[in-house]
Amino acid sequence: MSFSSPGWLLLLLLVPLVVILHALTFRWRSIPASSLLFWNQVLKDRRASLRIRRVLQSLALLLQVLAVAFLAVALSGPLLAGLKRGGSQDVVLVLDATASMQAREGGNTRWDVARARALSLAAGLRGGARMAVVLAEKSPTLLCPFTTDRNTLRRLLESARAMDEPGDVASSMLFGMSLRDPRRGGRVVLETDGAFDALPGVDTSLPWVTVDTVGTRQDNVGITDMAFRQSSETGEYQLFLAVLNAGRTETTVPLIVRAGGKDVLRQTLIIGAGQRDAVTIPWTGPTTGRVTATLLAHDALPVDDSAYAVFSSARRLQVLLVGPQPRFIQQALQSLPGVTVSAEDAPVGGEQADVIVYAGVQPPPLLKGNFILFQSIPPDLPVRATGLLPAPPVTGWSRNNPLLDSVSLADTRIAQALNLDPGPGFSVLAASGTSPLLLSWDHAGVKALLFAFDPRASDLPLRSGFPILLANALSWFFPDWLEPQADQVQAGDPRVIPTGGAASVTVVKPDGRSVTLSADGPSVAFFSTDEVGYYQVDAGGTTGEFAVNLASRSETDISPRLVIPAPRPEPGHQAGLPTPVWPAVAAVVLLLLFLEWLVWLWRPGRASTS
């Protein structure tokens, strides 16, 4: 409490004066009397009334002293800091669950500290107040909608954990702020370590937004990238590793790479403060199985000290054929390494396979993905058919284009083709006079290869260059298709798993938990990649593996960097400002004076002495 006019407190010096005035009494006067016969009864009655009078006089004194004290306090202008008037006590809690929250702080992790604060906040809810909890992960996760049940909040918070994934705290904050009802008011509280530079789009200066940070500045080193590459000069494979030193001093850290159950590399890295060191070494290990890179850092955040990969010689591609099943196309695709082919009669969306082939059917809009179209015109691309060309000869093709590398179209016989009129954005790869026979399109997330003719109406599928043309197309869609793959995804990203025709797919996570997915197509998407390590896949008896890594520079830098601006008052509401309470004190003074007047009225003998 503070006072706007503390000088009025000097009125408290009047309290002794009130006490002195009450101590003054009248002197007895001597009056001659002829007899004392009646005085005994008078003195008895007076002694009885004197006890009541003393009680009432003491009460009057107390009321007058209190009135003077409260009057002095009221005139001094008392202020209560931070008293908020009106509004709801609802709370939206946004809890940072990203990987950096696993950093150790003394005997606990940052997550332990933040969760303890969250539990304390839930336990301190007032009667009727509600709380909702949002976890800031790769994307916002609503852990608990608005509830007044403290036991439910406690149970969910105690079971929650920080994930091995980078996150978008700003998006989670915006989601949490959207849950707040302006009519009820309430607060949005963020519990975070602030290991990021900013919260774009989030106004943390709003009076109902609170950012509560945990953690201190600490040094950390971690692996932020791991990949296998093929040298363009020698053709040999190389292992690429990127290691970030997010500390304030130069560090020396041993690096161990294991594959096939043995150490492939042991090397000591010396990395300057704030520097990122790239390590590129010839790969002498096996080209199948697991590869694990580990830093012996022993720092505050262990989750980024290891990187994982499942080595394979070629990428697995899922190709879907739509239309009357063309046998030659299916056979040509199945002859390519790492390609799995399935067939459907009806058009489907581009997200169900790596590549979709339409043959002689009308495709839907090509929103996103990779497509090969035989005599099929997509409705959303700037190309139209103006008629038919009977027996069009191939008069030229682009011999320097990678799509036609090692492919000859000379003397290709075509019974019939569409007369295509392409708009801007298309590249003509082969033509018959002025009419294109083969087009490519690469814009806005859509890659498409358009044939003006049906393969069944030509001898192209019988030529040796046809599988090469399809292989070139797959390499155009996926440039690293035939290169060795370190099969891995970043934590929090979905993983597309081929089903191989199985009705379900089972994924065993690094901690041993299994997740079963129902499969109704050539592939399914697995979203629960929230742990780093190796994931085992079983699809109808066909087993496989893939790896999940943190691989995030922002999470490896665990130092709190978020700068929080000072809060500003909400328009029309002096939230958090000192609130004057003198009106209430003045009302108490008036009540005390009224009670003192009543005591004066009820004082025995007052009427007889007047």
N, C-alpha and C positions, 0 to 999 in steps of 0.2 A: 504494500500500500504506500502511496505517496500523497502529498498535500500540495494543492495549488497555491494556498495562502497560509503557510504555517505560522505566521505572526499571530493569528487569532487564537492559537493555543495558549497564549498568555492569559486568556480569560479563565484558565484553570486556577489562577491565583485567587479568584473570587470564592473558591471553595472554603478556605479557612475563614473568610469573612462571614459566610453563611453560618458556619459552625459557631462563631463568636456571638452573632446575633441571637441564635437559639439559646445560648448559655445565659443571656441576660434575664433576670427575674425581677418582679415587682417587690418593693419592701413592704413588710407588714406595718399597718398603722395601729396605734394604740387607741382604743375607744373605751371609756368607762362604761360599766354595765352594773345594774342593780342586783342581778342574780346570775349564777352559772348553771341554773337548773336545766336549761334546754341545750346548753353547749355540748354536753357529752354525746347526745344523739347527732348533733350537727357534725362534730368531729369524726364520728364513726362513718357517717355517709360520705364525708369528704375524703377520708382515707380510701374508701372503696373506689371512688371516682378518680382518685389521683393515679391509681395504678393504670387504669384505662387511658388516662390523659397522657401519662408518660409514654405508653406504647404508641399512641397516635402521634405524640410529639416526635418520637424517634423516627416513626415512619415518614412523617412530614419532612424531617431533616434529611432522611435518606433520599426522598423523592426530589427535594430541592437541590441536593448535591449532584444527583444524577442529571437533573435538568441542566444545571450549569455546565457539567462536563460534556454532555451531548451537544449543547449549544456551541461550546468552544470548538468541538470537533467538526460540527456541521459548517461553521463559518470558515474553518481552515481549508475546506474544499478537499475532502478525501477522495482518492482515485484508486481503483482496483485495476492493476495492469493485467491485460490479456483476457478480461471478461468479455465473452461473446454473447450477444443478446440475440435470442431467437435461433432458428435453424435446427436442423436435425443432427443426430449423432451418428448417422450412417457412416461406414468406413469402407472404402474400396482399397484393399491391400494388394499391391503389385510386388511380388517377391522375385527378385533376380535369381534364376536357377541356371545360369550359364556356367561354363566350365571354370572360369576364373574364381567363382565362389567356392571352389574346392581348395583354394590356397590356404595353407595352414597359418593360423595366427596364434602363436603360443601353443597351448594344448588342444585347441579347437580349430575348426575351419571357419572361414567367413560365413559359410552357410549355417553352421551351428549357431553363430552369434546372431545372424539375421533371423533365423527361425525362432530363437528364444525371444527376440524382441517382438516378433509377430504373435507368439503365444501370449506374451504379456499384454499386447494390445487387445487380443481377443478376450482375455480374461477380464480386462478392465472395461468392457462395454457396459454402458448404463442400461437400465431396464427399457426394453422396447427397441433398443438400437440394433441395427442390422450390420452385417459384414459380408462382403464378397471377396474372394481371393483369386488373383490371377497370377499364374506362373509365367515369367518372362523366359521363354525357351527360344528355339529357332523361330517359332511363331507363338503368339499368345495362346495360353491354355487356361481355360476357366476351371480352376480346381474346385471352387465352391461358389454357387450363386448366392444371392443375398439370403442370409438366415440369421435368426436370433438364437439359435441353438449353440451354446458355447461348447458343449461336448462334441458336437459334430465338427466344429472348427478346430478344436484341439486334436481330434483324431486324424483329420485330414492333414493338418500341418505337421503332425508328428510322423506321418507316413510319407510325406513329400521328401524329395531329395534333389540335389543339384545334378544336372545332366553333364555328359561329356561332350557337349556341343556348343558352338558359338550361338549367340542369340541376338535378337533385335529388341533391346529394352525399350527403345522409343516407340515401336509399334505396340508393344504390350502396354506401355503407359497410355497411349492414345486409346487403346481398347478399354483400359480401366477407366479413363476419364469419360468415355462414352456411356459407361454403366451408371455414372452418377446422375441422379435425378435432380435437376436444378430446383424443382419445387420443394423437395425435401432438404436440399442442402447436403451437408456432410463433407467428408474429407476423402482425398485420394493420397495414400501413403505409399511411397516407394522405398523398399528395403534393398539396397544394392551396395556393391563395393566401389562403384563409380570408376571401374577400369575401362573407360572409354572417354572419348573427347567431348561428346555433346549428345543431347537428346533432340535431334532435329524434329521440328514441328510441335514440340512440347513446351508450353509456357510454364516453367517451374516457379515463376514469380507470382502466380495466382495465389491468393490468400488461403485457398482450400487445398492446395497442393503441398505436400511435405516430402522432401527427399532426405531419407535417413541413411547415411553411409556407414559402412563397416570396413575395417581393414586399414593397413598402413602401407607405406611404400616399401616394396621388397624387390630384391633381385631375383631374376628367373631366366632360365634358358630352355629352349624347346625346339622340337622339329616342326617346321611350318610347311614343308612340302617333301614329297617323295614320289619319284616317277622313274620309269625305265624308258630310255631313248635309244634310237639307232643312229650311229654316226653316219653323216652323209658322205664322209670321206673314206672311211674304212669299211663301213657296213657292220661293224661290230656294235654290240649292245653296251650301253653305259647306264650306270645307276646315278641318278641325280638326287641329292639331298640338300635341303635348305635348313639352316639352323640359325635361330635368332637369339642374340644375347640382349635381353631386355633390362639388364642391370646397369648400374652406374660405374662399374669397374670392369676391366678386362678379366676374362675368365678362361680357364683351361679345363676342358671337359673331355673324357674318353668317349669314343664312339665305337660301338660293336654292331656289326651286321651279321645276322645268322640266316642260313638257308640250308635246307636238307639236313637239319640236325647238327650242323657244325658252323664254326665261325668262318665267314668269308672275308671279313675285313675287321681289323682293329687299328684304330687311328686316334691320335690325340689332337683335338682342335683347340686353337688359340683364337678367341674371338674378342674383338674390342667392344667397349661399352656402347650399347645401342646399335651394334652392327649386325648384319645378316650375312652369314658365310655360306656360300654355295660350294658343295662338294660334288665333283663329277669324277667318277672312277670307272675304268673298264670292268664290265661284269664278267666274272670268272666262275660264278656259282651256277647252280642248276637253273633250267628255264621252266621248271614246273614246281608246284608246291608253295609253301609259305616262305615269306621273306620278312624278317623283323629287324628293324634298326632301333638301337637303344642308346640313349645318353646316360652315362653314370653321373648324373648331375647332383642328386640328393638335395634338391631345392624345395621351395615351398609348394610347387604345383607338379606333382608326379605325372598327371594325365598326358602332358605334352612331351614327356621324355622318351616316348616310344612311337614308332610308326609301323604300320602293318601293310602287307600286300600279299595277294595270291597270284603267283606268277603263272601266266599262260602264254602259249606261243601265238595265239590269235584271238581276237575278240569274238565272242559269241553273238551272232546276229539273228534276230527273229524276223523272218519275212512272211508276210501274209498275202496270199493270192486271193483275189476277189473276182468272181465271174465264172463262166464255163471253164472248168479246170483245164488249162492248156498244158498238156503232158510235157511238151518240149521245154517250156519255161520252167516247170517244176523240176525236171531232171537236171537242167543246166544249173539251177540255183543249188540243188542238193549236192552237186559235184564240187561246190566251192567249200573251202575249209571253214569250219566254225559256223556254218549257216544252217538254221533250222527252218523248215518250210511247213506252213499250215495253210488250209484253204477254207474259204467261206463263200457262200452264194450271194449274200447281200452286202452292200457297201457298209463300211464301219468307219469309226473315227480314227484319226491318225495316232492316237495315243496307245493303241492296242498292240503295236509292233514297232520294231526299229524301221522297217521299210514295208510299205504296202504297194502291191502291184495290182492295178486295175486292167483287166483285159476284156474289151468289148462290152463294158457295162458303163452306165452313167454314174460317175462318182459324185459324192456329196461335196460341199465346199471344203477346200483344203486349208484348214485353219492353221495347222502347224504340223511339221513332220517331213518325212522323206517318201517320195512317191515315184513309181514308174507307171506310165499310162500308155496302153496299146489301143489306139483308135478310141480313146475316151477323152472327152472334153470337159474339164472341170468348170463349174459355173462361175467361180469367183476369180478366174484368171483372164487377162485381156487377150483371149484368142477365140476365134470362131471358125466354123467350117462353112464354106460357101458352096460346097458341092463335092462330087466324087471325081477322082482321076483314074481312068482305066489304064492298067498296065503301065504305070509311070516308071521310066528308067531312072536310075541314080546317076545324075550328071556331075555330081561333085560332093565332096565331104571334107571336113576340117581335119587334115592329117596331123596337125600340131596340137590339137586339143587332147588333154589327158583322157577324156571319155572315149576317144577313138584310138588310143594308143595301141599299136599292134593289131588293129582291126582294119580289114579291107572290105569295102562295100561294092567293089567292082563286080559287074555282071549279076548283081542281086536281082532276082526276079520277084516282082510284086504284082499280084493280080489286081488289086484295087487299093486306093488310098484316099483319105480325105484331102480336099483342097483347103489348106489352112491359111487363115489370114491373121498372123500374130501381131499384137500391139507392142508398145515399148516395154523393154525389160527382158525380152526373150533373146536367146542366142541360137542362131541357126547352125546346126552341126552337119546336116546333110540335106540335099535338095534335089528335086527333079525340075530342072529349069528354074522358074521363079517361085515354084511352090515348095515350101519346106517339107521334108520328110521326117526330120528328127530335130527337136527343139529342147533347150534346157532353160530352167527358170530357177533363180536363187534370190529370193527377196522375202523379207519380213518373217523369217523363221520357216519358210517353205522351200524345199528343194524338190524339183520335179523334172523328170525326163519324159518327154512326150514323143511317141511314135505315131505317125499319121496313118499307120496301117495295122491290121490285125496280124500277128505272127503266123496264124494258121493260113493266111492268104499270101504267104511268101515262103521262100526257101531259106530265109535268114536263120531260123532255128536249126537247120541242118548243117550250117557252116561252122567250121572250127572257131571262127571269130566271135560267135554268139556268146559262149560262156565268158570269153575275155571281155566282151562288151559289158556283160552284167557284173563281172568282177570290177571293171573300171568304175561302173556306176556305184557299187558299194564303197569303193575307195573314195569316190567323190563325196558320198554322204558321210563317210567316216574315214578321214585321211589316215588314221593310225590303225585301220582295220586289220591288216596283215602283220603289223608290228607286234612284238611281244607286249603283253599288257600286265601292268601291276593292278590287278582288279581291286578297286577300292572306291569308296565314296566318302564324302565328308559327313561327319556326324550330324544327324538331323535331316539329311537329304534322303529322298525316297530311292529305293533300289528296285529296278524292274527285273523280275525273275521269270525266265521262260518256264512254262508249265509242262511242256512236252506232252500235252494231251491229258495230263493227270487232272483228277477232279479236285485235288487239294494240294497245297504246298506247305511243308512244315519247316520253320526256321528256328534253329537253336541259337540263342544269343550267347555272348561271352560268359555271362554269369550262370549259364545252364538252363535258364528259362526257355520254354519252347512256345512258339506262336504258330498257329495253324490258320492258313488263309484258304478260303474257298476260291476255286478257279473255274471260270466259265468262258475262258478264251485262251489265246496262245501265250499270254503272260499276265502276271499280276504285279501290283505295286506294293512293296513292303516299306512302311513308313516308320517303324519303331527302331530306327538306327540311332539310339540315344546313348549307346556305349561304344567305346573304342575297343577294337580287338577283332577276332575272327568269328564269322557267322557261318554255321553249317546249314546247308539247304538240302531237303529231300523232296523231290517232285516225282511221285509215282515210281519210286525205286531208284531214280537217277539222282545221285548225290553230287554236291558241289560246295564251293566255299566262296565267300567274298570278305573283304576287310573293310573296316570303318576306322577313319582317323580323325583327330581333331583338326590338324592342319590349319591353324588360324593364328595370324600374327597378332590380331587384336586381343585374343584370349591369352596368348603367351605373355604379353605385356600386362602384368597384373597390378601395376602401380595405379592407384586412384588418380584419375586425371580430370574428372568432371568438376567444372566450376559452377556452383549454384548461386544465382543472383539473389539479392535480398528480396523478400516477399513484398508485394505491394497491396494496398487495401482494395477490396472489391468495391466497384462503384455502388454507392448508396448504402454501404455497410462498413462501418469502422471496425472491421474484424481485427482483433488482436491489439487495438489501441486502448489506453487507459480509460475506464468508464467512471464518471462521477457518481458518487453514492450519497451526496449531501441531501437530496430530497428525502431519502429514507431516514437519515439521521434526524432531520428536522421534524419529520412526522413523529419520531420517538420522543423528541423534546416536548412537542405539544401534548402528547399523551401523558407524559410525566407531570406536566403542569396541571392538566385536567384532574389527574388523580390526587395531586397535592391540594387542589381546591376542594375536592370531595372530602378529604381528610379534615380540612379546616371547617367545613360545614358540619361534620359529624362530631366535632370535638365537644365533650361534655362541659356544660356550664357556659358555652359560648353565648347563648341567648340571654342568660341571667346577668352576664357581666356587661352586656351591651347597653 
